[in-house]
Amino acid sequence: MGARFFSFVGQRIVRYLEQPSPGYEPYTPSDIHALTHTLMPGDVLLVEGNSRISGVIKYLTQSTWSHAAVYVGDVMGKKTEAGEPHVLIEVLLGEGAISAPLSKYQIFHTRICRPVGLTERDRAKVCRYMLDRLGYEYDVKNIVDLIRYLVPLPVPQRWRRRMIALGSGVPTKAICSSMIAQAFESVRYPILPRIELIESMETRREVLHIRHYSLYMPRDFDISPYFAIVKPTIEIGFNYRKLRWANLPLPPQEERAQAPRPLAAAGRGTPAAGSRARSERENALPL
């Protein structure tokens, strides 16, 4: 009886936290055409979410980013009804570890974080780690864990990371940043290790200690000195002289033919399609 009650209350809290926050509009929605041509297996895709829990995570982490996913490429053989392949693996509140197409985040602000110097073999290991955990549950230990996200009180900075670090320790449960941190830990790739200085008469050196995976959050991949920030618009070729400014007259026809394609033609879709996509995906993007 008690277990059913707490399960019922927990599900109600989850549904509340998944609701979108009103008035969210990203400054720079993702260009799916550019993302598709830029992402590499093993890249971490950060997302600025629009749900209630996303807002809490952004407050606790003092960051733009509330969610993270790993790009594994078209290796799952799973496609949407429109034929688009699932290329991302993520962990969502109420859903657990799932795969998703890239277009899922076309209306959101995103950022690519690329592990520098990671070998092809280790990239494959990171992706395999994520693939092997598809179906894992979202790690919500108990009602107390969820209630932490419902209390809109000022939180001292030294406690914020601990408030994000939820986890029961059950192997088949995970949160998004924790699972990704474990994937990179499996190949000994650093994110934000704890650094200990060792000094002696002969030498002075730094020794890296791996932080517990439950303490990682999406912004850590952004500020990590070992991940490069990759901007798709620049990677696919950017020329500021070919931009179309609203307060300037149209250039000659021959110049217009050589100008960059409009955002809709580059993979965003028409405004109507974008509106439909927004209504279909107005849900949570939790840690």
N, C-alpha and C positions, 0 to 999 in steps of 0.2 A: 504494500500500500504506500509506504513512504517513498520507495523508489519510483513508483508511477507518478506520485505527486511532484517530486523534484524534477522528473523528466518533463512533465507537463509545464511546470513553471519555467524550466530551462528553455524549452521550445518557444514559449511566449516571449522571453527575453531576446532570444535569437532573432525572432521575426521583427521585433521592435528595432534591434540594432541594425538589421539589414535594410531598413527603410531609407530611401534617399533623403539627403538634406535638401531643403528647398533653396532654389536660387543658385545652384552650382552651375558655373559656366567656365570651362577651361580657357585660359588665355591662348594656349597653343595646342589645339587638338592634334592628334597624331596623324601623320601622313602615311597611310598604310602602304602605298606604293614604295615610299622611301624606306620604311621599316623592313619590308619584305626583301629588298635588295641589300640591306645592310646587316641584318641580324645573322649571327653565326651560332652554331650549336654550343651550348655552355654559357652564352650571354645571359645576364640577369636583366629582366625588363621591370623597371619600377613604374608604378602607376599611382597617380593622384586620384584617390577614390572620392565618391560623392555621397557615401552613406553616413549614418550617425556614428557607427563604430569607426569609420575612416576619420571622421572629424576628431574623435577622441584620441586615436593613435597619432594623428598629426600634432595634436596639442601635447601629448605626453612626450613625443620624440622631438618636438620643435622642428618639424621638417615638413616639406611639401608631400612626401611620399608616405602612403599608408598600406601599400600592397606590393608584393614582388612575385614574379614568376620566372621560370627558366625556359629559354628557347631550346628545344631539342630537335627541331626540323620535322620534316614530313616522314617520320619513321614508324608511326603508329598505325597507318592505314585507315584512320578514322576521319570521316569527312562530315561537313554539315549538309543540310538538304540542298544547298546551292552548289555543293561540290568543293567547298573550301576545306583544305586539310587542317586537322588539329596539330598545332606546332608548339603549343605552350603547355607546361605543366605547372599547376598552382594549387594552393590549398585555400579553400573558402569556408567561411563560417557556415555551418549547417550542411555543407556538401562534402567536405574532406578533400582529399587529393584527387584532382580531376584534370582532364586535358581540355584545351580550348583553342579555337581559331584566333588568328591575330586580329581579325576585324572586330572582335569583341571589345577592343579598347580604342577603336578609331575615334570616339568622341572624347577621349580622356587625354590629359597631359601625361606623357610617358618619357622615360629616359633609359637609354641602353648603358649598362655597366659591363665592360668586357674585361675578363681576367687577362692580365698582361703576361705574355710568354708561356701560357699554358699549352702543353704539348697536345697534339691531336689525340694521342692515346688517353691522356688524362681528361681531355674534353669529353671523349666518348664514355669514360668512366663516370664523370659527373652526370651526364645525360642518362646513363644506364641506372644510376642510383635513383634518380627521380622517376624513371619509367617503372622500376621495380616496386615503387611505393604508391602507384596509382590505386585508389580504392581505400587508402588509409583514412581514418576518421579525423575530423577536426578535434584538436586537443582541448576540450573544455572539461576540466577536472571536476568541478562542482559549481553550484549556484553562486558561491562566494566569488569565484573567478569572474563570472559574468557580471556580477553586481559592481565590480571594480570599474567597469566601463560605463556604468550608469550614474556614477557620482560626479557631478560637474563641479568639484571643489578644487581650489588651487592645490597643486601638488609640488612639494619641494623638488628641485631638480635631481637631487641625489636619489630620490625614490622612484623617479619616473621609469627608468629602465627596468627596475624590479617589478613595477606594475604591469609591464608588457610581458615579462617572463612567466607566462602561464605554462603549466605542464604537469601532468600526472606521472610522467615517466613510463607510461605504457607504450611499448614499441610500435603498436599499430595506430598510434595517434600522433598528430603533428600540427604545427602552425607553420605558416608559409616561410617566414624568415628562418625558423629553426631547421626546417627540412633542407632548405638551400644551404645553410651553414654546415649541416652535416654532410651534404653532398661534396662540398669543397674540402671539408675536413678529411673525407675519405681518400683524397689524393694529396693531403698535406699542403693545400694552398691556403695562404693566410687571407683573412678579411680585416679584422682589427685585433690582432693578438695583443696580449699584455706583454710589455717589454720590461725585462729585468736587466739592469746594468750590473755587470760583474767586473770588479777591479782587483788587480793584484800587482805585484811588483813587476811582473813580466808583461802583462797584457791588460787591455781594457776592451771589453766586448759586450755585445748585446745578446741576450738569450730570449727567444720568443716563447711565450706560453699561450696555448690555445684557450680562449675563453669558452665557457660552457655555452653550448649551442642555443640554449633557451634564452640567452641574454642578447641575441642579435635581433636587430630590427631593420626594416627596409632601408632607412637612411644610411646604415653602416656600409652598404655597398656603394653608395654615392660618395661618402667621405673617405673611403678606404684608399690608402696610397698605392694599393696593388691592383685596383680596377681602373681602367681608362673610361672616361665619359665619351661615348661615340654619338655624334649628332648626325642623323641620317641625311638631313637636308644638305649638309656640307659634304658628306661622303659621296653622294650621288652626283655632285657637281653643282656649285652655286656661283652665280654671277650677278652681283647687285645691279649692274647696268641694264639687265634684262627684266628687272622687276617692273610691274605695272602699278603706278601710283594713281590714286583716284583724283588727285588735284592737278594732274598733268594731262595734256591732250594725247590721244592715241597716236602711237608711232606709225610710220608708213607701213603699208600692207606687207612689204617684203620683210620688214623687221618683225612684224607681228608673227609671221610664219615661223620665225626662228626663236621666238620667246618661249619660256618654260610653259608647260601645260598648266591649265587652271587646276586648282586643288581637286575639284570634282573629277576631272579626267585622270588625275594621278592616283585615283583609287579611293577617294572619299565618298563618292556617290553623289546623287542629286540631293538638294535640300529636303525633298520629300522622303527620300530613302534614309537620309540622316535622321529625320524626325522619327521615322518608324524604328530605326535602330536604337535611338535614345529611349523610346517608350519600352522597347523590349528588354533593354539592359539596365533600366533604372533600378539597380539593386546594389547590395553591399559589396565592397571590395576590402574585406578585412585583412588583418595581418595574417 
